[in-house]
Amino acid sequence: MLAARFTDALRNLAELFIPLSLFRPGLPQRSAAEVHVSSLPLSAASKVDAKRLKGPVSVVLDRSLALERRIELPKAVSGKADQAIALQLRQTLPNRAQGLVWRSVVSGRTGNTVAYNAYILKQAVLDELLSDLRSVGAKVSSIRFDIPRVPEVWELSPASPVTAKNWAGFTALCVILISVFSVIKLSLEKSALTDLVETRSQQVAELQERLKKRKETAGDQEKSSLAALQDITTFQTQSRRLNLLGDLTQVLPDSVWVSELSISGDRLVLSGFSSGEVTDVVRLVQGLPWAKDVQLNGSVSFDSYSGQSRFELGLLIDARTAE
């Protein structure tokens, strides 16, 4: 009994994930509403309940309505248990069990013996029940006992073993085809995703390469900018010296000849000859706005060959007024 209960529990658990109706002959049908019958003939209340139902009706007979017989068979004949049970019932029941219908289920195992419980009902009672239900418009799809694992006593469209076997094979084939289709679809989607990832990777590599080139170009531009800035600084420095020379050229008269001029930082040294007074030269240079601390470097000498006075003059350049 414990093994039977364990088997029932496994069957119910499997039914939750894979409905057995998928493997039964025919297309899936609308689930039938159950009508429980505890007494026969059918009561008026039960007829009213059945009449209210619009869809298929599954009649569930109370266990007490069946005649129960226990039959023990050798384990060796369990493969043909239905034939053996039918033979034993015909041998033990009156009139060789004519006018009776029964269904059996395994109830236990002991050694090499398998015990079955057979539940028996008169065919006339079954026909009367069907007639009563049909008279109120009920669409009966099946009749069974309220006993676990016991097959239906009556079905609207019973399937032959061959039909059931063929339909089960067809259902299994459909499941296989659906599985294969799903695997192929997943493979195609995986391939598409792989191609997309590869394309994205190539695009990222190209963007990284472009970024690298941009950085190199930016570096070159920065170097060019620094070089240009240095050139501008140098030009400004040189242009300031040109301004100083221009001012000296304007202020010194034609009687003064400059032989040498040097500028180092803010220090200017001027050497030359003058046919006039050297003090006039000093005065003229002192009058320049950017010249300060103007003084002679050493003494003035007379050049007998040219008849002019030789001098050397030094001064500081005021950067604020020399711009």
C-alpha positions, 0 to 999 in steps of 0.5 A: 500500500505504501508503494501504491501511495508513493506511485500516486504521489509521483503521478500527481506531481508529474501531472502538474508539469506534463498533463497526461491529456497531451498524450491521449487520443484526439485534440485537447478537449474542454475540461469537464465539470464533475458531478458526484453521485452517492446514490442510485437511481439518480436523485432529483437534486443531482439532476438539477445540478447536472442540468445547470452545467453547460459543458462536458460532465464527468460523473464521479460515483461514490465507492459504496455504489460498486461491488468490490472483489479482491483478486490475487494473481501470480506475478508472472501473469501481471502482463495479462492481468485484465484477461485473468481478472475477467476470467476469474470474475466470470467463473465466480459471479452468477451468470458468468458475470453477464450484464456487469462491468468492472474496473480493477487496480493494483492494491498490493504485492506480496512475494510473487503475488499481485493483489487487485481490487475489482469494482463491479457495477451493473450495466443496467444501472449504468445505462439508467444513469446515462439516460437520466442525465441525458434527459436533463440535457447533460453532456456526459463525457465519462463515468468513473468511481471516486477511487484513485487510479481506477480507469473510467467505467464509461467514456463517450469516445473510448479509444482503441489501444492502437489509436491510443498508441498512435496518438501517443507517438504522434504527440511525442513526435510533435514534442520532438519537432518543437524541441528541434525547432526551438534548438534551431531557433536558439542557435540562429539567435545565438549566431546573430548575437555573435555576429552583432557582438563581433560587429560591435567589437570592430566598431569599438576598435575603429573608434579607439584607433580614431581616438588614438589618431586624434590624440596624436593630431592634438599632440602635434597641434599642441607642439605647433602651437608652442612653436608658434608661441615661441616664434611670436615671443622671439618676434616681439623681443626682436621687434622691441630691439628694432624699435630701440634702434629706430629711436636711436636713428631718429635722435642721433644727428648725422655727425654721429657714426655708430660703429658698434651696438650691443643689447644684453637683457636690459643693458645697451652699449653703444660705441661710435664717433662724433664730429661734435661734442660727445656731451651732446650725444649723451644729452640726446640719448638721455632724452629718450623715454626708455633710456635711463642711467646713461653714462660714458664708459671710460674717457673720450679719445680723439681719433687723429685719422678721422678727426672725430672723438671716439666714445662708448656709451652705456645705459639701461633700458626701461622695459615699461616705456620701451614697448 
